[in-house]
């Protein structure tokens, strides 16, 4: 088991480093072309920091059968609640000077809608391929609405803060190397997490919700803490809601289509219904916090953290029950 823990930690370190390289390369390219900072947070950074969840979840589906899809769904749910209950709550608790930037309310609303659709198709156990196609359609629609919203705004254009010594070709190479490492490292993470779960008798859903989800949320956590020191709240909050949107609709679509495409089926939901409801409620609370451009009180962040602990406790109860 010690070797499994060592491989898990090594895989997570590689994943965080790779995500950081991909993120930096993407952000520098976006800055060169003067793309909206909030838009970068939602669609570029949010997508980039969701790639670990995407890679880890698909790896789980291919490696395991029912246990694999349960681990993948648990990873999506666990990552979503960790992004809001930990990654968003902790910087607010530490710095306590967070004011939601313009456009964040819409991002939070789309993230909430994505969580609702994902929870519905998972709990009602719709045909996997059709459900995945539905989630992908909703992702395209919401992404289009986000792009339309930011095209109307010109106040958040990114102005280059420094001269870039690297050529564009080198930026692209760094970004692609990071992407390759992101795709490869989850195989170690998932394999070691499954082995650890088997040793303790844990189910796939709990392993995905706890070990894999927290591990794949590390890029968001690192990005948020670094950005919080610089006061880049638009980028941070856009990153988290964008990541949740891609987790629910993009990653959710991919794992359901893959699961159905492999000819697998299940008569039982892939996740406990109360946990799915709790995830949607947590997203609704985050949306409520972002409704006005005023300083977010620390007790709001404490509430998000408390809800995360409750959901984790519910997963433990489901495991032991």
C-alpha positions as CSV (number, residue, x, y, z in Angstrom):
1,X,0.0,0.0,0.0
2,X,3.0,2.3,0.7
3,X,4.0,2.0,-3.0
4,X,0.4,2.9,-4.0
5,X,0.5,6.1,-1.9
6,X,3.9,7.0,-3.2
7,X,2.7,6.6,-6.8
8,X,-0.4,8.6,-6.1
9,X,1.6,11.5,-4.6
10,X,4.1,11.3,-7.5
11,X,1.3,11.3,-10.1
12,X,-0.4,14.3,-8.4
13,X,2.8,16.2,-8.4
14,X,3.3,15.6,-12.1
15,X,-0.3,16.5,-12.7
16,X,0.0,19.8,-10.8
17,X,3.3,20.7,-12.6
18,X,1.8,19.8,-16.0
19,X,-1.4,21.7,-15.4
20,X,0.7,24.7,-14.3
21,X,2.8,24.6,-17.5
22,X,-0.3,24.3,-19.7
23,X,-2.0,27.1,-17.8
24,X,0.9,29.4,-18.0
25,X,1.4,28.8,-21.7
26,X,-2.3,29.3,-22.4
27,X,-2.5,32.4,-20.3
28,X,0.6,34.0,-22.0
29,X,-0.8,33.3,-25.4
30,X,-4.2,34.8,-24.4
31,X,-2.3,37.9,-23.1
32,X,-0.4,38.3,-26.3
33,X,-3.7,38.4,-28.3
34,X,-5.4,40.7,-25.7
35,X,-8.3,38.4,-24.9
36,X,-10.7,39.4,-22.1
37,X,-9.3,38.4,-18.7
38,X,-12.7,37.1,-17.4
39,X,-13.2,35.2,-20.6
40,X,-9.8,33.6,-20.2
41,X,-10.8,32.6,-16.7
42,X,-14.0,30.9,-17.8
43,X,-13.2,29.3,-21.1
44,X,-9.4,29.0,-21.2
45,X,-8.3,28.6,-17.6
46,X,-11.5,26.8,-16.6
47,X,-11.1,24.3,-19.4
48,X,-7.3,23.9,-18.7
49,X,-7.8,23.1,-15.1
50,X,-10.6,20.6,-15.9
51,X,-8.3,18.5,-18.1
52,X,-7.1,16.5,-15.1
53,X,-10.7,15.6,-14.3
54,X,-11.3,14.7,-17.9
55,X,-8.2,12.5,-18.2
56,X,-8.6,10.8,-14.9
57,X,-12.4,10.1,-15.4
58,X,-11.9,8.6,-18.9
59,X,-9.0,6.5,-17.6
60,X,-11.3,5.2,-14.9
61,X,-14.1,4.3,-17.4
62,X,-11.7,2.4,-19.7
63,X,-9.9,0.6,-16.8
64,X,-13.0,-0.5,-14.8
65,X,-16.6,-1.4,-15.6
66,X,-19.3,-0.2,-13.2
67,X,-16.7,0.7,-10.6
68,X,-15.0,2.8,-13.2
69,X,-18.0,4.9,-14.1
70,X,-18.8,5.3,-10.4
71,X,-15.3,6.6,-9.8
72,X,-15.5,8.9,-12.8
73,X,-18.9,10.4,-11.7
74,X,-17.6,10.6,-8.1
75,X,-14.6,12.5,-9.5
76,X,-16.9,15.1,-11.3
77,X,-19.1,15.6,-8.2
78,X,-16.2,15.7,-5.8
79,X,-14.3,18.2,-8.0
80,X,-17.3,20.4,-8.3
81,X,-17.9,20.6,-4.6
82,X,-14.2,20.9,-3.8
83,X,-13.9,23.8,-6.2
84,X,-16.6,25.7,-4.3
85,X,-16.3,24.3,-0.8
86,X,-12.5,24.5,-0.6
87,X,-10.9,26.3,-3.5
88,X,-13.3,29.3,-3.5
89,X,-14.0,29.3,0.3
90,X,-10.4,29.2,1.5
91,X,-9.1,32.4,-0.3
92,X,-12.3,34.3,0.8
93,X,-11.6,33.2,4.4
94,X,-7.9,34.2,4.2
95,X,-8.1,37.5,2.4
96,X,-11.8,38.5,3.1
97,X,-11.7,41.3,0.5
98,X,-13.4,39.5,-2.4
99,X,-15.9,41.5,-4.5
100,X,-17.5,39.6,-7.4
101,X,-16.4,41.2,-10.7
102,X,-18.8,42.0,-13.4
103,X,-20.2,39.0,-15.3
104,X,-19.5,36.5,-12.5
105,X,-23.2,36.2,-11.7
106,X,-23.9,34.9,-15.2
107,X,-21.0,32.4,-14.9
108,X,-22.3,31.1,-11.6
109,X,-25.7,30.7,-13.1
110,X,-24.4,28.7,-16.0
111,X,-22.4,26.5,-13.6
112,X,-25.5,25.9,-11.6
113,X,-27.5,24.9,-14.7
114,X,-24.7,22.5,-15.7
115,X,-24.8,20.8,-12.3
116,X,-28.6,20.4,-12.5
117,X,-28.4,18.7,-16.0
118,X,-25.5,16.5,-14.9
119,X,-27.3,15.4,-11.7
120,X,-30.5,14.7,-13.5
121,X,-29.0,12.4,-16.2
122,X,-26.9,10.6,-13.6
123,X,-29.6,10.0,-11.1
124,X,-32.4,9.1,-13.6
125,X,-29.9,6.8,-15.3
126,X,-30.7,7.9,-18.8
127,X,-29.3,6.1,-21.8
128,X,-25.6,7.0,-21.5
129,X,-24.9,8.0,-25.1
130,X,-28.1,10.2,-25.4
131,X,-27.4,11.7,-22.0
132,X,-23.8,12.5,-23.0
133,X,-25.0,14.1,-26.2
134,X,-27.5,16.2,-24.3
135,X,-24.8,17.4,-21.9
136,X,-22.5,18.3,-24.8
137,X,-25.3,20.3,-26.4
138,X,-26.0,22.2,-23.2
139,X,-22.2,22.9,-23.0
140,X,-22.1,24.3,-26.5
141,X,-25.2,26.5,-25.8
142,X,-23.8,27.9,-22.5
143,X,-20.3,28.5,-24.0
144,X,-21.9,30.4,-26.8
145,X,-23.9,32.5,-24.4
146,X,-20.7,33.2,-22.4
147,X,-18.8,34.3,-25.6
148,X,-21.8,36.5,-26.6
149,X,-21.8,38.1,-23.1
150,X,-18.1,39.0,-23.2
151,X,-18.1,40.2,-26.8
152,X,-20.5,42.9,-25.6
153,X,-18.0,44.0,-22.9
154,X,-14.7,45.7,-23.7
155,X,-13.7,46.7,-20.2
156,X,-11.8,43.5,-19.3
157,X,-9.4,43.4,-22.1
158,X,-6.0,42.0,-21.1
159,X,-3.2,44.5,-21.5
160,X,0.2,43.0,-21.8
161,X,2.0,43.8,-18.5
162,X,5.5,43.0,-19.8
163,X,7.4,42.2,-23.0
164,X,7.5,38.5,-23.9
165,X,11.0,37.1,-24.5
166,X,9.7,33.8,-25.7
167,X,8.4,33.4,-29.3
168,X,4.9,32.1,-29.9
169,X,6.2,28.8,-31.1
170,X,7.9,28.1,-27.8
171,X,4.8,29.1,-25.8
172,X,2.8,26.5,-27.9
173,X,5.5,23.8,-27.3
174,X,5.4,24.4,-23.5
175,X,1.6,24.3,-23.6
176,X,1.5,21.0,-25.6
177,X,4.1,19.3,-23.4
178,X,2.1,20.2,-20.3
179,X,-1.0,18.8,-22.0
180,X,0.7,15.5,-22.8
181,X,1.8,15.1,-19.2
182,X,-1.7,15.9,-18.0
183,X,-3.1,13.2,-20.2
184,X,-0.5,10.6,-19.1
185,X,-0.3,11.2,-15.4
186,X,-3.9,10.3,-14.4
187,X,-3.3,6.7,-15.3
188,X,-1.0,6.4,-12.3
189,X,-3.4,8.4,-10.1
190,X,-6.4,6.3,-11.0
191,X,-4.5,2.9,-10.7
192,X,-3.0,3.8,-7.3
193,X,-6.3,5.2,-6.0
194,X,-8.2,2.1,-7.0
195,X,-5.6,-0.1,-5.3
196,X,-5.8,2.0,-2.1
197,X,-9.6,1.9,-2.2
198,X,-9.6,-1.9,-2.7
199,X,-7.3,-2.3,0.3
200,X,-9.7,-0.4,2.5
201,X,-12.8,-1.8,0.9
202,X,-13.9,1.6,-0.5
203,X,-16.4,1.8,-3.4
204,X,-15.4,3.5,-6.7
205,X,-17.7,6.5,-6.1
206,X,-16.1,7.3,-2.7
207,X,-12.6,6.9,-4.2
208,X,-13.5,9.3,-7.0
209,X,-15.1,11.8,-4.7
210,X,-12.3,11.9,-2.2
211,X,-8.8,10.8,-3.4
212,X,-9.1,11.5,-7.1
213,X,-11.3,14.6,-6.9
214,X,-9.2,16.4,-4.3
215,X,-6.1,15.5,-6.3
216,X,-7.4,16.7,-9.6
217,X,-8.7,19.9,-7.9
218,X,-5.1,20.8,-6.9
219,X,-4.5,22.8,-10.1
220,X,-7.6,25.0,-9.3
221,X,-6.4,25.4,-5.7
222,X,-2.8,26.4,-6.8
223,X,-4.2,28.8,-9.4
224,X,-6.6,30.4,-6.9
225,X,-4.1,30.9,-4.1
226,X,-1.5,32.4,-6.5
227,X,-4.1,34.6,-8.1
228,X,-5.5,35.7,-4.8
229,X,-2.1,37.1,-3.7
230,X,-2.2,39.3,-6.9
231,X,-5.9,40.2,-6.4
232,X,-6.9,38.6,-9.7
233,X,-10.4,37.7,-8.4
234,X,-12.0,37.9,-11.9
235,X,-9.6,35.2,-13.2
236,X,-10.0,33.1,-10.0
237,X,-13.7,33.1,-9.8
238,X,-14.1,32.7,-13.6
239,X,-11.7,29.8,-13.4
240,X,-13.7,28.0,-10.7
241,X,-17.1,28.4,-12.3
242,X,-15.7,27.7,-15.8
243,X,-14.1,24.5,-14.4
244,X,-17.3,23.4,-12.8
245,X,-19.2,24.1,-16.0
246,X,-16.7,21.9,-18.0
247,X,-16.7,19.2,-15.3
248,X,-20.5,18.8,-15.3
249,X,-21.1,19.1,-19.1
250,X,-17.8,18.4,-20.8
251,X,-16.3,15.7,-18.6
252,X,-19.8,14.4,-17.8
253,X,-20.6,14.1,-21.5
254,X,-17.3,12.3,-22.3
255,X,-17.7,9.7,-19.6
256,X,-21.3,8.9,-20.3
257,X,-20.7,8.6,-24.1
258,X,-17.6,6.4,-23.5
259,X,-19.4,4.3,-21.0
260,X,-22.4,3.7,-23.3
261,X,-20.2,3.3,-26.4
262,X,-18.4,0.4,-24.6
263,X,-21.7,-1.3,-24.3
264,X,-22.0,-1.0,-20.6
265,X,-25.1,-0.4,-18.6
266,X,-26.4,-0.3,-15.0
267,X,-29.8,-0.3,-13.4
268,X,-28.6,1.7,-10.4
269,X,-27.6,5.4,-10.2
270,X,-23.9,6.0,-10.4
271,X,-24.0,8.4,-7.4
272,X,-26.1,8.7,-4.2
273,X,-29.0,11.1,-4.9
274,X,-28.5,13.1,-1.7
275,X,-25.0,13.9,-2.7
276,X,-26.1,15.1,-6.1
277,X,-28.8,17.3,-4.5
278,X,-26.1,18.6,-2.1
279,X,-23.8,19.5,-5.1
280,X,-26.7,21.4,-6.8
281,X,-27.5,23.2,-3.5
282,X,-23.8,24.2,-3.1
283,X,-23.8,25.6,-6.6
284,X,-27.0,27.5,-5.9
285,X,-25.4,29.0,-2.7
286,X,-22.4,30.1,-4.7
287,X,-24.7,31.6,-7.3
288,X,-26.5,33.5,-4.6
289,X,-23.1,34.8,-3.2
290,X,-22.2,36.2,-6.6
291,X,-25.5,38.0,-7.3
292,X,-24.3,41.5,-6.2
293,X,-20.9,43.3,-6.6
294,X,-20.4,43.7,-2.9
295,X,-17.8,42.2,-0.5
296,X,-18.5,38.6,0.3
297,X,-18.7,38.1,4.1
298,X,-16.5,35.4,5.6
299,X,-19.6,33.6,7.0
300,X,-20.6,32.9,3.4
301,X,-17.3,31.2,2.7
302,X,-17.7,29.3,6.0
303,X,-21.1,28.1,4.8
304,X,-19.6,26.7,1.6
305,X,-16.9,24.9,3.6
306,X,-19.5,23.5,6.0
307,X,-21.5,22.2,3.1
308,X,-18.5,20.5,1.7
309,X,-17.8,18.7,5.0
310,X,-21.4,17.6,5.2
311,X,-21.3,16.1,1.7
312,X,-18.0,14.3,2.5
313,X,-19.6,13.0,5.7
314,X,-22.6,11.8,3.6
315,X,-20.3,9.9,1.3
316,X,-18.7,8.2,4.3
317,X,-22.1,7.3,5.6
318,X,-23.1,5.9,2.1
319,X,-19.8,3.9,2.1
320,X,-20.3,2.4,5.6
321,X,-24.0,1.9,5.2
